Amino acid sequence: MLPSGAELDRLSQAENGTRNGHLNRSAFALGQLVASEALDELETVTGLIEAGQNLGLGLRECERTVASGLRGGMEQPRASVSVRPRPA
């Protein structure tokens, strides 16, 4: 399952100077869903890195930030998860 569209939408609106922090928070939130097996880890990482690059962040910065945020979120999985499928 692909990362949450709502989370990626919020991330896409991050202003200059806040983008890395927003990417980290999004990675943390989605990492909680990955740990709960509601999202696929590889698809989530790929989606977050792409979103970060679309904001103007460099690839290495995105990779590090996503890895850190995802790891933190996976250490605190959400207990119950209800993920609605995205419309086609």
N, C-alpha and C positions, 0 to 999 in steps of 0.2 A: 504494500500500500504506500502511496506517495505521501510526502510530508503534508501537514495541514495547510490548505490553501489560505486560511485566515491568518495563520502565523507568518507565512511568506508574504502575504499582502501587507501586514503590519511592518515587517522588516523592510519591504520595498519603499516605505514612506519615511525611513530614518533620515534625519538631516545630517549634513556634514558635521563631523566632530562627535557624532553619537553612533555612527554606523557600526564600529567594531563592538561596542557595548551591546547594541541591539542584536547583532549577530550572535554574540555569546549567550544572551538571554534566550533567544530563539532556539539555539542549539541545546541549551539546558532543558527548556520546556519540552522540546521534541525528544530529547534523550530520555526523559521520563516515560514517554510513550513507547520508545524503542525498547526500554527495559521491561515494559509491560506487554511487549510483543504486539502492540497495536500498530506499529510502523516497522517497516523494513530498515535496518541500519544502513545498508549501502545506498538505498534510494534516498534516505533522509540526508545522509552526508553529502551526496551528490547535489541534491536540491538546495541545501544550505550553502554549499560552496558556490554554486552557480548564482544564487541570489546575492551573496556577498560580492562576487565579482561584478554583477550588474550594478551594484552600488558604487563601484569604483575602487573597491579594495583589491589588493594584489592576491595572487593565488596562494603564496606561502602564508600570508597573514590569515587568509580565509581558512586554510587547512589547519593551522595552529589553533585558531579561535574556535572553529567547529569541533576539533578533537577535544579541546579543554571543556567546552560547554557541554558537549554530548556525554563525556565521561562523568562530569558532575551530575547531570540529570539521570544518568543510568544508575548512579549510586543511590538515588532517591526515587525509585519507580512510583508511579501513581498506582494506588491500591485498586481502584476500579475505573475502567476506561470504557467509554462509549464513543466510538468513532463512527461518524456517519460517512457513508461513501460519497465521494464527490460526484456531482452530476456529470454526465457524459457530454 
